[in-house]
Amino acid sequence: MTDAVRLDDLARPRFSAEAQQILDMMATLAPDCPLDSDALHERATADTGLDDFGPSDYRERLDVYLAALRDIDGLHGAGVVNFYGQLLQLLKNRLLLTDLLRRHPEIDDVELQPPVVIAGLPRTGTTHLHNMLAAPATFRTMPYWESVEPFPLPAEAGVEPDPRRARMDVAVGVINTVMPYFPLMHEMTTEHVHEEIQLLANDFSTMLFETLADVPRWREYYQAHDQTPHYEYLARQLKAMQFLRGGRRWLLKSPQHLEQVPVLRRVFPGSIVVFTHRDPVPVVLSMIAMITYSARMHRSPVPVQEIAASWIDRLDDMLSALVRDRDTIGPEHSIDIRFDDFMATELGVAERVYALAGEPLTGEARTAIEDYLSGHQRGRLGNVSTSCEMFGLDEADLRGRFAPYVERFLA
């Protein structure tokens, strides 16, 4: 344990010489990386040799997001390249999935057992719980590299070592160089178990886009649309991934599910849902710190207080939706876990989840969980300090905003 890190450059980021060199190099590529739908589609086709992107309804969503990105004040060249690369990969994923389904129509017959789903805000223990439960071989999970590139390029199918891992090693290295304190807030490694929110991005309808950039135009569009078809697209991807790399029952996790409980229940009937809860004030401060810190990847200066205010409204919407819809999933298929209880008895929480899911906690599984816990103590990488003053927020106001949630789940 070390003293908590104070982020004093959120508004005007400072970079190491190595990080600045990376950003400058990326900026030189910006003229060849236009945030333009036609250009992105042409490049995706050229890179894969494929031209069928599947159902075309996603194009409107992509256009809305591209317009929102172009609206960002202070968007720098490296940021343009960063977004271009991310969107290009999403289009390539669509091409590769469509081609895979064409060659293997039996994928649609793959059985998806009711998954175990973790739903909670960042900093409520979701990542730790996700990785702890993923330590044994009980559940099918996806490492970070697979979540970003779930379907191999035709020329790379069966190649070992998998080139997707090598590409992710490079990407993680860049993230850690440009944002050295990000692992203190959310550890990311090539093999780290990751969220299916990354897969939802392949259909260009996901809360993930809001965390990558301040895009109010996109947020309004996303909130105005039913997410059922996009969860159905997610289910189809999970079948395809299960077809490619095996697995029996998925372990999923995303904060997005907090406001999509009825959709989750409709698309994945019988799901076991683990809701995680923690005092929302430090949670939202930590989440805002993570979002404003990562904004340096694409813009400067960063309007910290403006972003903070918008996320208070957004998180209020999410938690209000959870209060409204929580009982859509009954006690036979769900459980509420308080952060402090989880930290006090981690293995006990694993036992409760396994019991609710009807999975045997074998000696081998218990040992795998204990081994994971022994190497992942809380705060082992350090901590980032946060305060209301950092973001121009008032604690009393925050507590008033989130009082219904606290009364429902933490009183």
Buried (B, 14 or more C-beta within 10 A) or exposed (E): EEEEBEBEEBBEBEBEEEBBEBBEEBBEBBEEBBBEBEBBBEBBBEBBEBEEBBEEEBEEBBEBBBBBBBBBEEBBBBBBBBBBBBBBBBBBBBBBBBBBBEEBEEBEEBEBBBBBBBBBBBBBBBBBBBBBBBBBEBBBBBBBBBBBBBBBBEEEEEEEEBBBBEBBEEBBEBBBBBBEBBBBBBBBBBEBBBBBBBBBBBBBBBBBBBBBBBBEBBBEBBEEEEBBBBBBBBBBBBBBBBBBEEBEBBBBBBBBBBBBBBBBBEBBEEBBBBBBBBBBBBBBBBBBBBBBBBBBBBBBEBBBBBBBBBBBEBBBBBBBBBBBBBEBBEEEBBBBBBBEBBEEEBEEBBBBBBEBBEBEBEEEBBEBBBEBBEEBEEEEBBBBEBEBEBBEBEEEEBEEBBEBBBEBBBE
